[in-house]
Amino acid sequence: MFTGLVETTGTVVSLERTGAGGLLRLTADLQGLTLGESISVSGACLTLTAVHHHGFQADVSAETLAVTTLGRLVPGARVNLERAAKLDGRLGGHLVLGHVDGVGKVTAIQPVAGAQRLVVATPERLQRYLAPKGSVTIDGVSLTINELVEPRSFWVMLVPHTLASCTLQDRKIGDPVNLEVDVLARYVARQLDYAGITTAPDTAGVAPPAADGHGTGDASLLDALRTGGFVD
């Protein structure tokens, strides 16, 4: 489990295809890595299969290559890195599993007084798990959703410290990004499904576009909870 607070960035040495999967080699300034430990690589949890003085390598399954951006990595590409969280540490971000739910696409980047507003389009199936002021992980970075925007997009604000410490500063319009929804939202949605309550994933909590192309509403994605919906 992770917190979405990037420790450092690494650089891809190679991504070698091995049958259906792959072998990823990275250089990184991380000390004390151990064989078999878990590490988040741009939001995807991988297991270290070898540790070197200046980096490590990890096997990447065919599923991970297919459903994340890791399959697009080329030598020289930068990735966000975070080791698994310690139970005695501070949870500075939110609970992140390193299980990528889907790939979004950057659709707008706007500078705002030293910060940056990043707009991301998402797969329709993930919309039901997103809520204004809720948490989302983009390429392994824990962020707060400012607003949901039609059609099927949301935007976050990247402060200067975040931009300086992770690879989101490298993103351009049209780039794919790994998305992981808040695990709590995932379980609430599942419970509502089990109880037979519709959460209206296409419209709940979505603000209509404003004149500048961004939404202005603040409705909750989980309005369905007003009727109850948990079962014993």
LOLO-378963 format. One record per residue: residue in three letters; z, y, x of N, C-alpha, C in turn. Coordinates in steps of 0.02 Angstrom, whole numbers. Each point is the difference from the previous one (the first is absolute). Layout:
+-----+--------+--------+--------+--------+--------+--------+--------+--------+--------+
|   r |   n.pz |   n.py |   n.px |  ca.pz |  ca.py |  ca.px |   c.pz |   c.py |   c.px |
+-----+--------+--------+--------+--------+--------+--------+--------+--------+--------+
| ALA |      Z |      Y |      X |      Z |      Y |      X |      Z |      Y |      X |
...
+-----+--------+--------+--------+--------+--------+--------+--------+--------+--------+
! end
This chain:
+-----+--------+--------+--------+--------+--------+--------+--------+--------+--------+
|   r |   n.pz |   n.py |   n.px |  ca.pz |  ca.py |  ca.px |   c.pz |   c.py |   c.px |
+-----+--------+--------+--------+--------+--------+--------+--------+--------+--------+
| MET |      0 |    -59 |     42 |      0 |     59 |    -42 |      0 |     62 |     44 |
| PHE |    -32 |     54 |    -24 |     -9 |     61 |     39 |     22 |     60 |    -42 |
| THR |     -1 |     59 |     31 |     19 |     60 |    -35 |    -57 |     49 |     -9 |
| GLY |    -56 |    -12 |     34 |    -57 |     46 |     -5 |      6 |     59 |     47 |
| LEU |     47 |     -3 |     47 |      6 |     53 |     51 |    -31 |    -26 |     64 |
| VAL |    -57 |     26 |     17 |    -38 |    -23 |     58 |     38 |     14 |     65 |
| GLU |      6 |    -52 |     42 |     34 |      8 |     64 |    -46 |     29 |     53 |
| THR |    -60 |    -24 |      1 |    -49 |     23 |     49 |    -69 |    -23 |    -23 |
| THR |    -51 |     19 |     36 |    -67 |    -25 |    -14 |    -22 |    -46 |     57 |
| GLY |    -43 |    -46 |    -17 |    -29 |    -45 |     50 |    -75 |      8 |      2 |
| THR |    -31 |    -29 |     51 |    -72 |      3 |      8 |    -29 |    -70 |      2 |
| VAL |    -52 |    -11 |    -38 |    -32 |    -66 |     -3 |    -37 |    -14 |     65 |
| VAL |     15 |    -58 |     29 |    -37 |    -24 |     58 |    -58 |    -42 |    -23 |
| SER |     14 |    -45 |    -47 |    -53 |    -42 |    -26 |     22 |    -32 |    -65 |
| LEU |    -48 |    -18 |    -41 |     10 |    -41 |    -60 |    -49 |    -58 |      5 |
| GLU |     26 |    -56 |     19 |    -42 |    -59 |     12 |      1 |    -45 |    -62 |
| ARG |    -57 |    -13 |    -28 |     -4 |    -44 |    -58 |     10 |    -72 |     23 |
| THR |     45 |    -35 |    -34 |     17 |    -69 |     17 |     -6 |    -42 |    -63 |
| GLY |    -58 |    -27 |    -12 |    -10 |    -37 |    -62 |      1 |     49 |    -58 |
| ALA |     43 |    -13 |    -49 |      5 |     44 |    -59 |     45 |     60 |     13 |
| GLY |     42 |     -4 |     52 |     46 |     55 |     13 |    -20 |     40 |     61 |
| GLY |     52 |     27 |     34 |    -15 |     41 |     58 |     61 |      5 |     46 |
| LEU |    -12 |     22 |     61 |     53 |     12 |     49 |     -4 |     73 |     20 |
| LEU |     53 |     37 |    -15 |      3 |     72 |     13 |     41 |     13 |     62 |
| ARG |    -29 |     37 |     48 |     36 |     19 |     60 |      7 |     76 |      1 |
| LEU |     61 |     23 |     14 |     16 |     71 |     -1 |     38 |     21 |     62 |
| THR |     -8 |     62 |     21 |     45 |     31 |     47 |     47 |     45 |    -39 |
| ALA |     63 |      3 |     21 |     49 |     40 |    -37 |     61 |     12 |     44 |
| ASP |     31 |     58 |     -9 |     60 |     17 |     36 |     61 |    -20 |    -41 |
| LEU |     11 |    -64 |     -6 |     58 |    -27 |    -36 |     37 |    -47 |     47 |
| GLN |     63 |     13 |     11 |     40 |    -40 |     45 |     41 |    -52 |    -39 |
| GLY |     12 |    -57 |     33 |     44 |    -50 |    -30 |    -32 |    -43 |    -53 |
| LEU |    -66 |     -2 |     -3 |    -32 |    -44 |    -49 |     13 |    -73 |     18 |
| THR |      5 |    -42 |    -51 |     13 |    -71 |     12 |    -51 |    -42 |    -37 |
| LEU |    -15 |    -57 |     29 |    -48 |    -46 |    -29 |     24 |    -22 |    -70 |
| GLY |    -45 |      5 |    -49 |     16 |    -22 |    -68 |     28 |     53 |    -46 |
| GLU |     14 |     59 |     27 |     26 |     52 |    -45 |    -56 |     31 |    -41 |
| SER |     20 |     32 |    -55 |    -47 |     32 |    -44 |    -10 |     73 |     18 |
| ILE |    -61 |     23 |     -9 |    -15 |     70 |     13 |    -52 |     24 |    -51 |
| SER |      9 |     60 |    -23 |    -48 |     30 |    -47 |    -55 |     34 |     40 |
| VAL |    -62 |    -22 |    -11 |    -58 |     30 |     33 |    -40 |     36 |    -54 |
| SER |      6 |     66 |     -2 |    -32 |     41 |    -52 |     14 |    -28 |    -69 |
| GLY |     62 |    -21 |    -10 |     21 |    -22 |    -66 |     -3 |    -74 |    -13 |
| ALA |    -30 |    -39 |     44 |     -5 |    -72 |     -9 |     49 |    -36 |     46 |
| CYS |     41 |    -43 |    -29 |     50 |    -36 |     40 |    -33 |    -57 |     38 |
| LEU |      7 |      1 |     67 |    -27 |    -52 |     43 |     56 |    -30 |     42 |
| THR |    -11 |    -60 |     24 |     48 |    -34 |     43 |    -26 |     -1 |     72 |
| LEU |     41 |     21 |     47 |    -20 |      2 |     70 |     -7 |    -71 |     28 |
| THR |    -58 |    -14 |     28 |    -12 |    -66 |     30 |      1 |      3 |     76 |
| ALA |      0 |     60 |     28 |      6 |      9 |     72 |     22 |     72 |     13 |
| VAL |     42 |      9 |     51 |     25 |     66 |     18 |    -18 |     13 |     73 |
| HIS |    -31 |     57 |     13 |    -19 |     18 |     68 |     38 |     63 |     21 |
| HIS |     -6 |     18 |     63 |     36 |     58 |     26 |    -20 |     64 |    -36 |
| HIS |    -63 |      6 |    -19 |    -24 |     61 |    -31 |    -23 |    -11 |    -72 |
| GLY |     21 |    -54 |    -31 |    -22 |    -10 |    -69 |     13 |    -70 |    -25 |
| PHE |    -39 |    -22 |    -47 |     12 |    -65 |    -32 |    -64 |    -24 |    -33 |
| GLN |      2 |    -62 |    -24 |    -54 |    -26 |    -41 |     29 |    -34 |    -61 |
| ALA |    -41 |     -4 |    -53 |     22 |    -31 |    -62 |    -59 |    -33 |    -34 |
| ASP |     13 |    -57 |    -32 |    -51 |    -32 |    -41 |     -7 |     39 |    -65 |
| VAL |    -62 |      5 |    -24 |    -13 |     34 |    -64 |    -36 |    -51 |    -45 |
| SER |     29 |    -13 |    -57 |    -29 |    -50 |    -45 |    -64 |     25 |    -32 |
| ALA |    -38 |    -46 |    -26 |    -62 |     18 |    -35 |     15 |     44 |    -60 |
| GLU |     56 |    -13 |    -35 |     19 |     41 |    -57 |     14 |     72 |     21 |
| THR |     37 |      9 |     54 |     15 |     67 |     24 |    -63 |     37 |     21 |
| LEU |    -44 |    -35 |     34 |    -64 |     32 |     19 |    -40 |     21 |    -61 |
| ALA |      5 |    -40 |    -54 |    -41 |     13 |    -59 |     28 |     56 |    -44 |
| VAL |     66 |      7 |     -4 |     29 |     47 |    -49 |     30 |     62 |     31 |
| THR |     -4 |      8 |     66 |     26 |     59 |     33 |    -55 |     31 |     43 |
| THR |     18 |     55 |     33 |    -48 |     32 |     45 |      0 |    -30 |     70 |
| LEU |     43 |    -49 |     13 |      5 |    -28 |     67 |    -66 |    -33 |     21 |
| GLY |    -37 |    -26 |    -48 |    -63 |    -32 |     17 |    -52 |     49 |     25 |
| ARG |     12 |     65 |     -9 |    -47 |     52 |     23 |     18 |     28 |     68 |
| LEU |     55 |    -24 |     29 |     23 |     28 |     63 |    -49 |    -14 |     57 |
| VAL |     -8 |     50 |     43 |    -43 |     -6 |     59 |     40 |     21 |     61 |
| PRO |    -19 |    -22 |     59 |     35 |     20 |     61 |      5 |     76 |      5 |
| GLY |     61 |     24 |     16 |     12 |     71 |      5 |     29 |     31 |    -62 |
| ALA |     -2 |    -35 |    -57 |     28 |     26 |    -62 |     77 |      4 |      6 |
| ARG |     29 |     50 |    -31 |     73 |      7 |     -1 |     28 |    -29 |    -64 |
| VAL |     60 |    -30 |      6 |     34 |    -28 |    -58 |     73 |     22 |      0 |
| ASN |     30 |      4 |    -59 |     71 |     15 |     -6 |     41 |    -63 |     10 |
| LEU |     56 |      6 |     35 |     42 |    -58 |     15 |     72 |     14 |    -20 |
| GLU |     31 |    -51 |    -31 |     71 |      3 |    -16 |     29 |    -71 |      4 |
| ARG |     55 |     -6 |     37 |     34 |    -64 |      1 |     42 |     -9 |    -63 |
| ALA |     19 |    -62 |    -14 |     40 |    -14 |    -59 |     65 |     39 |      1 |
| ALA |     23 |     21 |    -59 |     60 |     41 |     -6 |     62 |    -42 |     14 |
| LYS |     51 |     33 |     28 |     65 |    -32 |     10 |     45 |     16 |    -60 |
| LEU |     40 |    -48 |    -20 |     44 |     10 |    -58 |     53 |     52 |     13 |
| ASP |     16 |     14 |     63 |     52 |     49 |     15 |    -30 |     69 |     14 |
| GLY |    -65 |      8 |    -13 |    -32 |     65 |     12 |     -6 |     42 |    -63 |
| ARG |    -26 |     61 |      8 |    -11 |     44 |    -56 |    -68 |    -14 |    -32 |
| LEU |     -2 |      1 |    -65 |    -62 |     -9 |    -37 |    -31 |     68 |    -12 |
| GLY |    -37 |     24 |     50 |    -27 |     68 |     -5 |    -60 |      6 |    -45 |
| GLY |    -36 |    -55 |    -11 |    -59 |      2 |    -44 |     16 |    -34 |    -66 |
| HIS |    -34 |    -57 |    -14 |     18 |    -41 |    -57 |    -12 |    -72 |     19 |
| LEU |     17 |    -47 |    -44 |     -7 |    -70 |     15 |    -74 |    -19 |      2 |
| VAL |    -23 |    -21 |     59 |    -70 |    -17 |     11 |     -3 |    -72 |     25 |
| LEU |    -43 |    -40 |    -31 |     -4 |    -71 |     17 |    -54 |    -15 |     52 |
| GLY |    -47 |     45 |      9 |    -56 |    -14 |     44 |    -52 |    -45 |    -32 |
| HIS |      1 |     -2 |    -67 |    -49 |    -39 |    -39 |    -48 |     49 |    -32 |
| VAL |    -58 |      9 |     28 |    -48 |     49 |    -25 |    -25 |    -21 |    -68 |
| ASP |      3 |     45 |    -49 |    -21 |    -15 |    -68 |    -74 |     15 |    -12 |
| GLY |    -29 |     42 |     40 |    -70 |     17 |     -8 |    -20 |     54 |     48 |
| VAL |    -64 |     15 |      1 |    -27 |     51 |     44 |    -23 |     59 |    -42 |
| GLY |     25 |     59 |     17 |    -22 |     62 |    -33 |    -50 |     36 |     44 |
| LYS |    -22 |     58 |    -24 |    -49 |     40 |     38 |     21 |     73 |     -1 |
| VAL |     -1 |     32 |     57 |     14 |     71 |      5 |    -57 |     39 |    -32 |
| THR |     17 |     42 |    -49 |    -52 |     38 |    -34 |      4 |     75 |     12 |
| ALA |     56 |     24 |     25 |      6 |     72 |     15 |     56 |     10 |     51 |
| ILE |    -10 |     48 |     44 |     51 |     21 |     49 |      1 |     76 |      0 |
| GLN |     59 |     28 |    -15 |      4 |     73 |     -6 |     60 |     26 |     40 |
| PRO |    -12 |     45 |     48 |     56 |     29 |     37 |     41 |     46 |    -45 |
| VAL |     66 |     -5 |      6 |     46 |     41 |    -40 |     56 |     25 |     46 |
| ALA |     -7 |     60 |     27 |     52 |     32 |     40 |     28 |    -46 |     54 |
| GLY |    -43 |    -29 |     41 |     22 |    -42 |     54 |      7 |    -73 |    -19 |
| ALA |      4 |    -13 |    -65 |      3 |    -69 |    -24 |    -70 |    -20 |    -23 |
| GLN |     -4 |    -57 |    -34 |    -65 |    -25 |    -22 |      8 |    -37 |    -65 |
| ARG |    -41 |     18 |    -49 |     -1 |    -36 |    -63 |    -54 |    -54 |      4 |
| LEU |     21 |    -62 |    -11 |    -45 |    -57 |      6 |     -8 |    -32 |    -69 |
| VAL |    -63 |     -4 |    -23 |    -14 |    -29 |    -66 |    -31 |    -69 |     12 |
| VAL |     27 |    -50 |    -35 |    -22 |    -69 |     10 |    -19 |    -30 |    -67 |
| ALA |    -60 |    -29 |     -3 |    -22 |    -38 |    -59 |     25 |    -72 |      7 |
| THR |     23 |    -30 |    -55 |     30 |    -66 |      2 |    -38 |    -49 |    -44 |
| PRO |      5 |    -64 |     14 |    -26 |    -50 |    -46 |     35 |      7 |    -68 |
| GLU |    -37 |    -10 |    -53 |     28 |      9 |    -68 |     62 |    -42 |    -12 |
| ARG |      1 |    -60 |     28 |     56 |    -45 |    -13 |     65 |     24 |     30 |
| LEU |     -2 |     48 |     47 |     62 |     25 |     30 |     28 |     60 |    -36 |
| GLN |    -38 |     30 |    -45 |     22 |     62 |    -32 |     65 |     -8 |    -38 |
| ARG |     10 |    -56 |    -30 |     61 |    -10 |    -41 |     63 |      2 |     42 |
| TYR |     -5 |     -9 |     65 |     59 |     -1 |     43 |     15 |     67 |     32 |
| LEU |    -41 |     50 |    -13 |      8 |     65 |     32 |     29 |     50 |    -49 |
| ALA |     46 |     42 |     23 |     32 |     50 |    -42 |     12 |     64 |     39 |
| PRO |     -6 |     58 |    -32 |     16 |     62 |     34 |     72 |     -2 |     27 |
| LYS |      7 |     21 |     62 |     64 |      1 |     37 |     23 |    -70 |     19 |
| GLY |    -42 |    -50 |    -12 |     15 |    -68 |     22 |    -24 |    -11 |     71 |
| SER |     13 |    -59 |     26 |    -17 |    -16 |     69 |    -64 |    -40 |      4 |
| VAL |    -36 |      9 |     55 |    -59 |    -40 |     15 |     -6 |     -4 |     76 |
| THR |    -30 |    -53 |     24 |    -11 |     -8 |     72 |    -74 |      5 |     15 |
| ILE |    -19 |     45 |     44 |    -70 |      9 |     20 |     -4 |    -17 |     74 |
| ASP |    -38 |    -52 |     16 |     -6 |    -23 |     70 |     68 |     -8 |     33 |
| GLY |     48 |    -25 |    -39 |     67 |    -14 |     27 |     47 |     60 |      1 |
| VAL |    -22 |     57 |    -28 |     42 |     61 |      0 |     30 |     10 |    -69 |
| SER |     66 |      5 |     -4 |     34 |     13 |    -64 |    -11 |     73 |    -21 |
| LEU |    -27 |      9 |    -60 |    -15 |     68 |    -24 |     19 |      6 |    -74 |
| THR |      9 |     62 |    -21 |     16 |     14 |    -70 |    -63 |     25 |    -36 |
| ILE |    -14 |    -31 |    -57 |    -57 |     21 |    -41 |     17 |     67 |    -33 |
| ASN |    -38 |     51 |     14 |     12 |     64 |    -34 |    -24 |     -1 |    -72 |
| GLU |    -62 |    -22 |     -9 |    -28 |     -4 |    -67 |    -54 |    -53 |     -3 |
| LEU |    -11 |    -27 |    -60 |    -56 |    -43 |    -13 |    -56 |     44 |    -27 |
| VAL |    -61 |    -17 |     19 |    -57 |     41 |    -19 |    -56 |    -46 |    -26 |
| GLU |    -30 |     20 |    -55 |    -58 |    -37 |    -25 |    -59 |     13 |     45 |
| PRO |    -46 |    -46 |     10 |      6 |    -70 |    -23 |     30 |    -45 |     54 |
| ARG |     55 |    -32 |    -16 |     32 |    -50 |     42 |     13 |     23 |     71 |
| SER |     31 |     57 |      7 |     17 |     26 |     66 |     71 |     28 |      0 |
| PHE |     26 |     11 |     60 |     64 |     35 |      7 |     -4 |     41 |     64 |
| TRP |     47 |     47 |      6 |      2 |     38 |     62 |     70 |      4 |     28 |
| VAL |      3 |      3 |     66 |     64 |      6 |     36 |     -5 |     59 |     48 |
| MET |     57 |     25 |     20 |      2 |     55 |     48 |     24 |    -28 |     67 |
| LEU |    -39 |     11 |     52 |     18 |    -23 |     67 |     26 |     60 |     39 |
| VAL |     65 |     -2 |     16 |     30 |     54 |     38 |    -20 |     -6 |     73 |
| PRO |      7 |     54 |     39 |    -22 |     -2 |     70 |     29 |    -57 |     41 |
| HIS |     64 |    -17 |    -11 |     30 |    -55 |     39 |    -35 |    -66 |    -15 |
| THR |    -15 |    -13 |    -63 |    -34 |    -62 |    -19 |    -70 |     -1 |     31 |
| LEU |    -36 |     55 |     -3 |    -67 |      3 |     28 |      1 |    -14 |     75 |
| ALA |     52 |     25 |     34 |      3 |     -7 |     73 |     20 |    -70 |     22 |
| SER |     33 |    -38 |    -44 |     30 |    -63 |     21 |    -37 |    -62 |    -24 |
| CYS |    -55 |      8 |    -36 |    -35 |    -59 |    -25 |    -75 |     12 |     -2 |
| THR |    -37 |    -50 |    -21 |    -73 |      4 |      3 |    -31 |     35 |    -60 |
| LEU |     40 |     22 |    -49 |    -29 |     34 |    -58 |    -35 |     65 |     20 |
| GLN |     18 |     27 |     57 |    -34 |     60 |     25 |    -73 |    -15 |     18 |
| ASP |    -15 |    -64 |     11 |    -68 |    -20 |     19 |    -45 |    -13 |    -61 |
| ARG |     30 |     -5 |    -59 |    -39 |    -19 |    -59 |    -50 |     55 |    -19 |
| LYS |    -58 |    -23 |    -24 |    -53 |     45 |    -23 |    -19 |    -19 |    -71 |
| ILE |    -33 |     45 |    -35 |    -22 |    -14 |    -68 |    -45 |    -61 |      1 |
| GLY |     15 |    -47 |    -44 |    -38 |    -62 |     -4 |     32 |    -58 |     37 |
| ASP |     51 |     14 |     41 |     33 |    -54 |     38 |     41 |    -45 |    -47 |
| PRO |      0 |    -66 |     13 |     44 |    -45 |    -37 |     70 |      2 |     27 |
| VAL |     50 |    -11 |    -43 |     70 |     -1 |     21 |     35 |    -58 |    -36 |
| ASN |     48 |    -31 |     35 |     40 |    -53 |    -31 |     53 |     30 |    -46 |
| LEU |      8 |    -29 |    -58 |     49 |     24 |    -49 |     48 |    -56 |    -18 |
| GLU |     64 |     17 |      0 |     52 |    -45 |    -27 |     41 |     39 |    -51 |
| VAL |      4 |    -25 |    -61 |     38 |     34 |    -52 |     74 |    -14 |      9 |
| ASP |     40 |     39 |    -34 |     73 |     -9 |      3 |     17 |    -68 |    -30 |
| VAL |     38 |    -40 |     37 |     17 |    -67 |    -23 |     40 |      2 |    -65 |
| LEU |     40 |     52 |    -12 |     38 |      5 |    -62 |    -47 |     10 |    -59 |
| ALA |    -52 |     41 |      9 |    -49 |     11 |    -53 |    -36 |    -65 |    -17 |
| ARG |    -14 |    -40 |     52 |    -35 |    -63 |    -11 |     41 |    -46 |    -44 |
| TYR |     65 |     -4 |     13 |     42 |    -46 |    -39 |     13 |     27 |    -70 |
| VAL |      7 |     66 |     -7 |      8 |     28 |    -67 |    -62 |    -13 |    -43 |
| ALA |    -59 |     10 |     29 |    -62 |    -13 |    -36 |     -5 |    -73 |    -20 |
| ARG |     20 |    -45 |     44 |     -2 |    -71 |    -15 |     48 |    -16 |    -57 |
| GLN |     58 |     31 |      0 |     49 |    -13 |    -53 |    -26 |     25 |    -67 |
| LEU |    -33 |     58 |      0 |    -29 |     27 |    -61 |    -55 |    -46 |    -26 |
| ASP |    -41 |    -26 |     46 |    -52 |    -48 |    -21 |     31 |    -61 |    -32 |
| TYR |     53 |    -25 |     31 |     34 |    -59 |    -26 |     28 |     11 |    -69 |
| ALA |     23 |     62 |    -13 |     28 |     18 |    -66 |    -54 |     19 |    -50 |
| GLY |    -63 |      2 |     23 |    -54 |     16 |    -46 |     -8 |     74 |    -14 |
| ILE |     23 |     43 |     46 |     -5 |     72 |     -9 |    -56 |     26 |     43 |
| THR |    -45 |     39 |    -30 |    -57 |     28 |     36 |     21 |     64 |     35 |
| THR |    -17 |      5 |     65 |     17 |     61 |     37 |    -58 |     48 |      6 |
| ALA |    -56 |    -15 |    -33 |    -58 |     45 |     -1 |    -18 |     24 |     70 |
| PRO |    -22 |    -45 |     44 |    -11 |     18 |     69 |    -52 |     54 |     11 |
| ASP |    -47 |      9 |    -47 |    -53 |     49 |     11 |     21 |     72 |    -13 |
| THR |     55 |      9 |    -39 |     17 |     68 |    -20 |     72 |     21 |     14 |
| ALA |     46 |    -47 |      4 |     70 |     18 |      4 |     15 |     39 |     63 |
| GLY |     28 |     59 |     -7 |     21 |     40 |     57 |    -56 |     36 |     35 |
| VAL |    -61 |     -2 |    -27 |    -57 |     31 |     34 |     -9 |     71 |    -25 |
| ALA |     -3 |     47 |     46 |    -10 |     70 |    -18 |    -75 |     15 |     -2 |
| PRO |    -22 |     40 |    -50 |    -71 |     19 |     -1 |    -15 |     45 |     59 |
| PRO |    -62 |      0 |     23 |    -17 |     42 |     58 |     10 |     74 |    -16 |
| ALA |     27 |     38 |     47 |      5 |     72 |     -8 |    -63 |     32 |     28 |
| ALA |     -2 |     66 |      1 |    -60 |     35 |     22 |    -17 |    -16 |     72 |
| ASP |     51 |    -14 |     41 |    -13 |    -14 |     71 |    -12 |    -74 |     13 |
| GLY |     -4 |    -40 |    -56 |    -14 |    -70 |      8 |     61 |    -43 |      4 |
| HIS |     59 |     30 |     -6 |     61 |    -39 |      5 |     38 |      4 |    -66 |
| GLY |     36 |    -54 |    -16 |     37 |     -2 |    -62 |     62 |     43 |      2 |
| THR |     27 |     15 |    -59 |     59 |     43 |     -2 |     57 |    -30 |    -40 |
| GLY |    -10 |    -60 |    -29 |     51 |    -29 |    -43 |     53 |    -36 |     40 |
| ASP |     52 |    -23 |    -36 |     55 |    -34 |     34 |     29 |    -55 |    -45 |
| ALA |    -43 |    -33 |    -40 |     23 |    -53 |    -44 |     15 |    -62 |     41 |
| SER |     43 |    -42 |    -25 |     19 |    -61 |     37 |    -45 |    -57 |    -16 |
| LEU |    -17 |    -38 |     52 |    -41 |    -60 |    -10 |     36 |    -50 |    -45 |
| LEU |     65 |     -1 |      2 |     38 |    -50 |    -36 |     28 |     26 |    -66 |
| ASP |    -40 |     40 |    -36 |     22 |     24 |    -65 |     14 |    -57 |    -48 |
| ALA |    -31 |    -58 |     13 |     11 |    -57 |    -43 |     73 |    -21 |     -2 |
| LEU |     39 |     19 |     50 |     70 |    -19 |      2 |     41 |     33 |    -56 |
| ARG |    -30 |     50 |    -33 |     37 |     34 |    -53 |     17 |    -48 |    -57 |
| THR |    -38 |    -54 |     -7 |     12 |    -49 |    -54 |     42 |    -58 |     24 |
| GLY |     24 |      2 |     62 |     32 |    -58 |     28 |    -54 |    -44 |     28 |
| GLY |     13 |    -59 |     18 |    -54 |    -43 |     25 |     24 |    -51 |     50 |
| PHE |     64 |      0 |     14 |     27 |    -51 |     44 |     25 |    -59 |    -43 |
| VAL |    -10 |    -58 |     26 |     21 |    -59 |    -38 |     55 |    -35 |     37 |
| ASP |     41 |    -35 |    -36 |     55 |    -37 |     30 |    -26 |    -64 |     32 |
+-----+--------+--------+--------+--------+--------+--------+--------+--------+--------+
! end
